[in-house]
Amino acid sequence: MQLKDLLYKVTINAVSGSTQVDVIDIHFDSRKVALNDVFVAIRGTVTDGHKYIDKAVGQGAIAIVCESMPKNIVNGVTYVLVEDTMSALARIATNFYGNPSHNLKLVGVTGTNGKTTVSSLLYQLFSKAGYKVGLLSTVKIMVADTEYNATHTTPDSLSINYYLKLMNDAGVEYCFMEVSSHGIDQKRTEGLHFEGGIFTNLSHDHLDYHHSFAAYRDVKKSFFDHLPKTAFALVNLDDKNGLVMLQNTKATKYTYALKSYADFKAQILENQFNGLLLKIDGQEVWTRLIGSFNAYNLLAIYAAACLLKLDTLEILRHISELESVSGRFQYFISNGKVTTIVDYAHTPDALRNVLETINSIRTNNESLITVVGCGGDRDRTKRPDMANIAATLSTKVIFTSDNPRSEDPQAIIDDMEVGVEPQLVNRLLSIVDRKQAIKTACQLAQPGDIILIAGKGHETYQEIKGVRTDFNDFVIAKELLNQLNK
């Protein structure tokens, strides 16, 4: 493909050299550049790609896309000056892979909590309905029945378009995609054609990146601002930010709610550890998922499927067959009658939702022991909030490591402990080693008790000082409880 074709719809300030040159591949990582490739210099949060332009040229780059021209201009290399290389990369990626989002129905799911569950369950539902379906999620990437590992909630724009092209080749009709605030802000979804957008909820998260809640909210809103008029915009009306998302969208507006009057309504009839009985638009349906937060997720799924023209009775039938997503309120009951729940809850709101759900089901004759930590190199301001929520809503709480990354694990726990109200301190234990913390919870639990292990969910690793080691909360808890029950 020629460079001039790749630059279609890219806002260009200046060009040095010819755009009528053949291009082999596109990269924003200079280490991957080879002969006749294009290198896009991205100003990232860690490093600036403009520092590596000379390296990319030395490795054979035929063209450079940049926000500022390098001092050293090499003959035979084309330099394209643009306002925003992140935006340019997204447009170049869509052109390079033949605009694959136009060849399927792509639905984006955004919000603080519920993105993974909603997108993954939509993938399940449409697969059960007999369609070829794609999924771009935190947990995994699916191209019909083929699974790929996920590294980010929203992949980079080159990867997104690569997987969408694979979906085109596989005959995929629908794709459901998590859209993170980082992904929106970094223009990873620019140039994609969306059939619809779903907003789940908004609460405290990622303020280390966005710096204020208003900025975080407005980034989410911008996703809906850019939906085409042919799309639908479906929002949770029970969240006060739901209507904010709809303020400037050109898409057709729809709402769902449990508490408010909305286009799609549901009511919780029963909430137990073995499932939910819901009434959705007047029809009763039993589902294996648990908790009021999942009632919202299921209603969003129902509404989106209706807007995508599936038969309502067929939708309800498939909802009754859906299985919980890995690491999302995933539970087992040990031989010793201890119920253990593993959940990805890593924000104050998500942790509160899970704990309140457990407390609404349990009889209070049993203890609720929560094991929770906070991630390193991430939003520090939520640590005391999460700690106090855990201590307030649990019988006993054990603070431990999540993924400390480059931070001192004990320092993270110290940040958490500051948030615990003085009258709750007697409920608290602090154990830095996560496996030891889980083991202690298992040893403390009596028959009938409940253990919640929060924060990592589906993750199968722990990252300490830049090193990842195998670690799976669900597997470890099961092994430890089986050992204690022998």
C-alpha positions as CSV (number, residue, x, y, z in Angstrom):
1,M,0.0,0.0,0.0
2,Q,1.2,3.5,-0.8
3,L,1.9,6.1,1.9
4,K,-0.6,8.5,0.3
5,D,-3.4,5.9,0.8
6,L,-2.5,5.4,4.4
7,L,-2.7,9.1,5.1
8,Y,-6.4,9.4,4.0
9,K,-8.3,11.5,6.6
10,V,-5.1,12.3,8.5
11,T,-4.8,16.0,9.4
12,I,-1.4,16.9,7.9
13,N,0.6,20.1,8.6
14,A,3.5,19.6,6.2
15,V,5.2,16.9,4.2
16,S,8.9,16.5,3.3
17,G,9.5,13.9,0.6
18,S,7.1,11.8,-1.6
19,T,3.9,10.1,-0.4
20,Q,3.9,7.9,-3.5
21,V,6.1,5.3,-1.9
22,D,5.2,1.7,-1.1
23,V,4.9,0.7,2.6
24,I,5.3,-2.7,4.1
25,D,4.2,-2.2,7.7
26,I,3.4,0.4,10.4
27,H,5.0,0.7,13.9
28,F,5.1,3.0,16.8
29,D,7.8,0.9,18.5
30,S,11.1,1.8,16.9
31,R,12.5,-1.6,17.8
32,K,10.1,-3.3,15.4
33,V,10.8,-1.1,12.4
34,A,12.3,-2.8,9.3
35,L,12.9,-1.9,5.6
36,N,10.2,0.2,4.0
37,D,8.1,0.5,7.2
38,V,6.4,3.6,8.6
39,F,7.4,4.8,12.1
40,V,4.8,6.9,14.0
41,A,6.5,8.9,16.8
42,I,4.1,8.9,19.8
43,R,4.6,11.1,22.8
44,G,3.7,8.5,25.5
45,T,3.4,8.7,29.3
46,V,6.8,7.0,29.7
47,T,8.8,8.0,26.7
48,D,8.7,10.2,23.6
49,G,8.9,8.3,20.3
50,H,10.5,11.4,18.7
51,K,13.7,10.4,20.4
52,Y,13.9,7.2,18.3
53,I,13.3,8.7,14.8
54,D,17.0,8.4,13.9
55,K,17.0,4.8,15.1
56,A,13.9,4.0,13.0
57,V,15.5,5.6,9.9
58,G,18.6,3.6,10.5
59,Q,16.6,0.4,10.5
60,G,15.1,1.2,7.1
61,A,12.0,3.3,7.8
62,I,10.7,4.8,4.5
63,A,8.5,7.3,6.3
64,I,8.2,9.1,9.6
65,V,5.0,10.5,11.0
66,C,5.8,13.1,13.7
67,E,4.6,16.2,15.6
68,S,7.9,18.0,15.3
69,M,10.4,17.7,12.4
70,P,13.8,16.2,13.4
71,K,16.9,18.2,12.9
72,N,18.4,15.4,10.8
73,I,16.4,15.1,7.6
74,V,17.5,12.0,5.5
75,N,17.2,11.9,1.7
76,G,14.8,9.2,0.5
77,V,12.8,9.3,3.7
78,T,9.4,11.0,3.8
79,Y,8.6,13.1,6.9
80,V,4.9,13.8,7.6
81,L,4.2,16.5,10.1
82,V,0.9,16.2,11.9
83,E,-0.9,17.9,14.8
84,D,-1.4,14.7,16.8
85,T,0.4,11.4,16.1
86,M,-1.9,9.3,18.3
87,S,-4.8,10.4,16.1
88,A,-2.7,9.9,13.0
89,L,-1.8,6.4,14.0
90,A,-5.4,5.5,14.5
91,R,-6.4,6.8,11.1
92,I,-3.4,5.1,9.4
93,A,-4.2,1.8,11.1
94,T,-7.8,1.8,9.9
95,N,-6.6,2.6,6.3
96,F,-3.8,0.0,6.5
97,Y,-6.3,-2.8,7.5
98,G,-9.0,-1.7,5.1
99,N,-11.4,-0.1,7.5
100,P,-12.5,-3.4,9.1
101,S,-14.9,-1.9,11.6
102,H,-17.2,-1.0,8.7
103,N,-17.6,-4.6,7.8
104,L,-19.2,-5.7,11.1
105,K,-21.4,-4.3,13.8
106,L,-19.1,-3.0,16.5
107,V,-20.5,-2.0,19.9
108,G,-18.3,-0.2,22.5
109,V,-18.9,-0.6,26.3
110,T,-17.5,2.1,28.6
111,G,-17.8,3.0,32.3
112,T,-15.9,2.4,35.5
113,N,-17.3,-1.0,36.4
114,G,-19.0,-3.7,34.3
115,K,-17.2,-3.2,31.0
116,T,-15.8,-6.7,30.9
117,T,-18.9,-8.4,32.1
118,V,-21.2,-6.6,29.6
119,S,-19.0,-7.1,26.6
120,S,-18.1,-10.7,27.5
121,L,-21.8,-11.7,28.2
122,L,-22.9,-10.1,24.9
123,Y,-20.2,-12.2,23.2
124,Q,-21.7,-15.3,24.9
125,L,-25.3,-14.4,24.1
126,F,-24.8,-13.7,20.4
127,S,-22.6,-16.8,20.1
128,K,-25.5,-18.8,21.6
129,A,-27.8,-17.2,19.1
130,G,-25.8,-18.7,16.3
131,Y,-23.8,-15.7,15.2
132,K,-20.0,-15.4,14.6
133,V,-18.9,-12.9,17.2
134,G,-15.8,-11.0,18.2
135,L,-14.7,-9.8,21.6
136,L,-12.0,-7.2,22.6
137,S,-11.8,-7.3,26.4
138,T,-9.6,-7.1,29.5
139,V,-9.8,-10.9,30.0
140,K,-9.3,-12.1,26.4
141,I,-9.7,-11.4,22.7
142,M,-12.0,-13.7,20.7
143,V,-12.2,-13.9,16.9
144,A,-15.2,-16.2,16.5
145,D,-13.9,-19.3,18.4
146,T,-10.2,-18.5,18.4
147,E,-8.8,-16.9,21.6
148,Y,-5.9,-14.5,21.8
149,N,-4.3,-13.1,25.0
150,A,-5.3,-9.6,26.0
151,T,-2.7,-7.1,27.3
152,H,-4.8,-4.0,27.7
153,T,-8.4,-3.2,28.4
154,T,-8.4,-1.3,25.0
155,P,-5.5,-2.4,22.8
156,D,-3.5,0.1,20.7
157,S,-5.1,1.2,17.5
158,L,-2.9,-1.0,15.3
159,S,-3.8,-4.1,17.3
160,I,-7.6,-3.2,17.3
161,N,-7.7,-2.9,13.6
162,Y,-5.5,-6.1,13.1
163,Y,-8.0,-8.1,15.2
164,L,-11.0,-6.5,13.5
165,K,-9.4,-7.5,10.1
166,L,-9.1,-11.1,11.4
167,M,-12.7,-10.9,12.4
168,N,-13.6,-9.8,8.8
169,D,-11.7,-12.7,7.4
170,A,-13.5,-15.1,9.8
171,G,-16.9,-13.9,8.8
172,V,-17.6,-12.2,12.2
173,E,-20.9,-10.3,12.2
174,Y,-20.8,-8.6,15.7
175,C,-18.0,-7.4,17.9
176,F,-18.2,-6.2,21.5
177,M,-15.4,-4.1,22.8
178,E,-14.4,-2.6,26.1
179,V,-13.6,1.1,25.7
180,S,-11.4,2.4,28.5
181,S,-10.8,6.1,29.4
182,H,-7.1,5.6,28.6
183,G,-8.1,4.2,25.2
184,I,-10.4,7.1,24.4
185,D,-7.9,9.7,25.6
186,Q,-5.1,8.2,23.6
187,K,-7.3,8.1,20.4
188,R,-7.1,4.3,20.1
189,T,-10.7,4.2,19.0
190,E,-10.5,7.1,16.5
191,G,-11.6,6.2,13.0
192,L,-13.6,3.1,14.1
193,H,-17.2,2.9,13.0
194,F,-19.5,2.0,16.0
195,E,-22.9,0.5,15.7
196,G,-23.6,1.5,19.3
197,G,-22.1,2.6,22.6
198,I,-23.1,1.4,26.1
199,F,-22.4,3.3,29.4
200,T,-22.5,1.3,32.6
201,N,-21.6,3.7,35.4
202,L,-19.0,6.1,36.6
203,S,-17.1,6.2,39.9
204,H,-13.6,7.0,41.4
205,D,-10.8,5.5,39.3
206,H,-7.8,6.4,37.2
207,L,-7.4,9.9,38.8
208,D,-3.6,9.3,38.7
209,Y,-4.0,9.6,34.9
210,H,-6.9,12.0,34.4
211,H,-6.2,14.2,37.6
212,S,-9.8,15.0,38.3
213,F,-13.2,13.3,38.2
214,A,-14.6,15.9,35.8
215,A,-11.7,15.2,33.3
216,Y,-12.3,11.4,33.7
217,R,-16.1,11.9,33.1
218,D,-15.5,14.1,30.1
219,V,-13.2,11.6,28.4
220,K,-15.9,9.0,28.7
221,K,-18.5,11.4,27.4
222,S,-16.3,12.2,24.3
223,F,-16.8,8.6,23.2
224,F,-20.6,9.2,22.9
225,D,-20.0,12.7,21.4
226,H,-18.3,11.0,18.4
227,L,-20.8,8.2,17.8
228,P,-22.4,8.6,14.3
229,K,-26.1,9.4,14.0
230,T,-26.7,5.9,12.7
231,A,-25.6,4.4,16.0
232,F,-27.4,3.9,19.3
233,A,-26.2,5.4,22.7
234,L,-27.5,3.3,25.6
235,V,-26.9,4.6,29.1
236,N,-27.6,3.6,32.8
237,L,-30.1,6.2,33.9
238,D,-29.7,5.3,37.6
239,D,-26.2,6.7,37.4
240,K,-26.2,10.5,37.6
241,N,-23.7,10.7,34.8
242,G,-25.9,8.7,32.4
243,L,-27.6,11.7,30.9
244,V,-24.3,13.6,30.8
245,M,-23.1,11.0,28.3
246,L,-26.1,11.8,26.0
247,Q,-25.8,15.6,26.1
248,N,-24.0,16.0,22.7
249,T,-24.3,12.7,21.0
250,K,-25.7,12.4,17.5
251,A,-26.6,8.8,18.1
252,T,-30.2,7.7,18.9
253,K,-30.6,7.8,22.7
254,Y,-31.8,5.0,24.9
255,T,-31.8,4.4,28.7
256,Y,-32.0,1.5,31.1
257,A,-32.6,1.4,34.8
258,L,-33.7,-0.5,37.9
259,K,-34.9,2.5,39.9
260,S,-35.9,5.1,37.3
261,Y,-38.4,5.3,34.5
262,A,-36.4,4.2,31.4
263,D,-36.7,2.7,27.9
264,F,-35.6,-0.7,29.4
265,K,-36.6,-1.6,32.9
266,A,-35.8,-4.5,35.3
267,Q,-36.7,-5.5,38.8
268,I,-34.9,-7.9,41.1
269,L,-37.4,-10.5,42.4
270,E,-34.8,-12.8,44.2
271,N,-31.1,-12.4,44.9
272,Q,-29.3,-15.6,46.1
273,F,-25.9,-17.2,46.0
274,N,-27.1,-19.5,43.2
275,G,-28.5,-16.7,41.0
276,L,-30.9,-13.8,40.3
277,L,-34.6,-13.9,39.5
278,L,-35.3,-10.8,37.4
279,K,-38.3,-9.3,35.7
280,I,-37.2,-7.6,32.6
281,D,-39.7,-5.6,30.6
282,G,-42.5,-7.7,32.3
283,Q,-40.9,-11.1,31.6
284,E,-39.4,-13.2,34.4
285,V,-35.9,-14.7,33.8
286,W,-33.7,-16.7,36.1
287,T,-29.9,-16.2,35.7
288,R,-26.8,-17.7,37.3
289,L,-25.3,-14.3,37.9
290,I,-25.5,-12.8,41.3
291,G,-26.0,-9.3,42.8
292,S,-27.7,-6.0,41.9
293,F,-24.7,-4.8,39.9
294,N,-25.2,-7.9,37.7
295,A,-28.9,-7.0,37.3
296,Y,-27.7,-3.8,35.7
297,N,-25.2,-5.6,33.5
298,L,-27.9,-8.1,32.4
299,L,-30.4,-5.3,31.7
300,A,-27.7,-3.6,29.5
301,I,-27.1,-6.8,27.7
302,Y,-30.9,-7.3,27.1
303,A,-31.3,-3.7,25.9
304,A,-28.3,-3.8,23.5
305,A,-29.5,-7.2,22.0
306,C,-32.9,-5.7,21.5
307,L,-31.4,-2.6,19.7
308,L,-29.4,-5.0,17.6
309,K,-32.7,-6.6,16.5
310,L,-32.6,-10.0,18.3
311,D,-35.9,-11.5,19.3
312,T,-36.8,-10.6,22.9
313,L,-37.9,-14.1,24.0
314,E,-34.7,-15.5,22.4
315,I,-32.6,-12.9,24.3
316,L,-34.2,-13.9,27.7
317,R,-33.7,-17.6,27.0
318,H,-30.0,-17.0,26.3
319,I,-29.6,-14.8,29.3
320,S,-30.8,-17.7,31.5
321,E,-27.9,-19.7,30.1
322,L,-25.1,-17.2,30.5
323,E,-22.2,-18.1,32.7
324,S,-20.2,-15.7,34.9
325,V,-17.1,-14.1,33.5
326,S,-13.7,-15.3,34.9
327,G,-12.8,-13.4,38.1
328,R,-16.2,-11.6,38.2
329,F,-18.0,-12.8,41.4
330,Q,-16.5,-16.3,40.7
331,Y,-17.2,-18.6,43.6
332,F,-16.9,-22.1,45.0
333,I,-18.0,-23.8,48.2
334,S,-15.3,-26.0,49.8
335,N,-15.7,-29.4,51.4
336,G,-15.6,-27.5,54.7
337,K,-18.6,-25.4,53.7
338,V,-16.7,-22.2,53.2
339,T,-17.9,-20.0,50.4
340,T,-15.0,-18.3,48.6
341,I,-15.6,-15.5,46.1
342,V,-13.0,-14.0,43.8
343,D,-13.7,-10.7,42.2
344,Y,-11.8,-8.1,40.1
345,A,-13.2,-5.3,42.3
346,H,-10.3,-2.8,42.3
347,T,-12.3,0.5,42.7
348,P,-14.1,1.8,45.8
349,D,-17.5,1.5,44.0
350,A,-16.9,-2.0,42.7
351,L,-15.7,-3.2,46.1
352,R,-18.7,-1.7,47.8
353,N,-21.1,-3.3,45.3
354,V,-19.6,-6.8,45.8
355,L,-19.6,-6.5,49.6
356,E,-23.1,-5.1,49.8
357,T,-24.3,-7.9,47.5
358,I,-22.7,-10.5,49.8
359,N,-24.2,-8.8,52.9
360,S,-27.7,-8.7,51.3
361,I,-27.6,-12.5,50.8
362,R,-25.9,-13.7,53.9
363,T,-27.8,-14.2,57.2
364,N,-25.2,-12.5,59.5
365,N,-24.8,-15.8,61.4
366,E,-21.6,-16.3,59.3
367,S,-18.5,-14.2,59.1
368,L,-17.4,-12.3,56.0
369,I,-13.6,-12.2,55.7
370,T,-12.2,-9.9,53.0
371,V,-8.7,-10.1,51.5
372,V,-7.9,-6.9,49.5
373,G,-5.0,-4.8,48.3
374,C,-4.4,-1.9,46.0
375,G,-2.3,-1.8,42.8
376,G,1.1,0.0,42.8
377,D,1.9,2.9,40.4
378,R,-1.8,3.6,40.1
379,D,-4.3,6.1,41.6
380,R,-3.2,6.4,45.3
381,T,-6.2,8.5,46.3
382,K,-8.6,5.5,46.2
383,R,-6.5,3.4,48.7
384,P,-8.0,4.8,52.0
385,D,-11.5,4.7,50.5
386,M,-11.2,1.0,49.5
387,A,-9.7,0.2,52.9
388,N,-12.5,1.8,54.9
389,I,-15.2,0.2,52.7
390,A,-13.7,-3.2,53.2
391,A,-13.4,-2.7,57.0
392,T,-16.9,-1.3,57.3
393,L,-18.7,-4.0,55.3
394,S,-16.6,-7.1,56.5
395,T,-16.4,-9.0,59.8
396,K,-12.6,-9.3,59.3
397,V,-10.4,-7.7,56.7
398,I,-6.9,-8.6,55.6
399,F,-4.9,-5.9,53.7
400,T,-2.3,-7.4,51.4
401,S,-0.4,-6.9,48.2
402,D,-2.3,-6.7,44.8
403,N,0.2,-5.9,42.0
404,P,2.7,-3.6,43.8
405,R,4.6,-3.1,40.6
406,S,7.5,-0.7,41.4
407,E,6.1,0.5,44.8
408,D,7.0,-0.9,48.2
409,P,4.1,-3.2,49.1
410,Q,4.1,-2.2,52.8
411,A,3.9,1.5,51.8
412,I,0.7,0.7,49.8
413,I,-0.8,-1.0,52.8
414,D,0.2,2.0,55.0
415,D,-1.8,4.2,52.6
416,M,-4.8,1.9,53.0
417,E,-4.7,1.8,56.7
418,V,-4.9,5.6,57.0
419,G,-8.5,5.3,55.7
420,V,-9.8,2.9,58.3
421,E,-12.0,4.5,61.0
422,P,-10.6,4.0,64.5
423,Q,-13.5,1.9,65.8
424,L,-12.9,-0.6,62.9
425,V,-9.2,-1.1,63.5
426,N,-9.8,-4.3,65.6
427,R,-11.2,-6.0,62.4
428,L,-7.9,-5.4,60.5
429,L,-4.9,-7.6,59.8
430,S,-2.1,-6.6,57.4
431,I,-0.1,-9.4,55.7
432,V,2.1,-8.3,52.8
433,D,2.5,-11.7,51.2
434,R,-0.8,-12.3,49.2
435,K,-0.6,-16.1,49.4
436,Q,-0.1,-15.9,53.2
437,A,-3.0,-13.5,53.4
438,I,-5.3,-15.9,51.6
439,K,-4.0,-18.8,53.7
440,T,-4.8,-16.8,56.9
441,A,-8.3,-16.1,55.6
442,C,-8.8,-19.8,55.0
443,Q,-7.6,-20.7,58.4
444,L,-9.8,-18.1,60.1
445,A,-12.9,-19.3,58.2
446,Q,-15.4,-21.6,59.9
447,P,-18.1,-23.7,58.2
448,G,-20.6,-21.4,56.6
449,D,-18.3,-18.4,56.5
450,I,-17.6,-16.4,53.4
451,I,-14.2,-15.3,52.0
452,L,-14.0,-12.5,49.5
453,I,-10.7,-12.2,47.6
454,A,-10.8,-8.8,45.8
455,G,-8.7,-6.9,43.3
456,K,-7.1,-9.3,40.9
457,G,-10.0,-11.4,39.6
458,H,-9.1,-13.0,36.3
459,E,-5.4,-12.2,36.5
460,T,-3.0,-15.1,36.6
461,Y,0.1,-13.2,37.7
462,Q,1.4,-10.9,40.4
463,E,3.8,-8.1,39.5
464,I,6.5,-7.1,42.0
465,K,9.4,-4.9,41.2
466,G,8.8,-5.4,37.5
467,V,8.8,-9.2,37.7
468,R,5.6,-11.2,37.0
469,T,5.1,-14.5,38.7
470,D,2.3,-17.0,38.3
471,F,-0.5,-16.2,40.8
472,N,-4.2,-17.1,40.5
473,D,-6.4,-16.1,43.5
474,F,-9.1,-18.7,42.6
475,V,-6.7,-21.6,42.2
476,I,-4.7,-20.8,45.3
477,A,-7.7,-20.4,47.5
478,K,-9.2,-23.7,46.3
479,E,-5.9,-25.5,46.9
480,L,-5.5,-24.0,50.4
481,L,-9.1,-24.8,51.5
482,N,-8.8,-28.4,50.1
483,Q,-5.5,-28.9,52.2
484,L,-7.2,-27.6,55.3
485,N,-10.3,-29.8,54.8
486,K,-8.3,-33.1,54.4
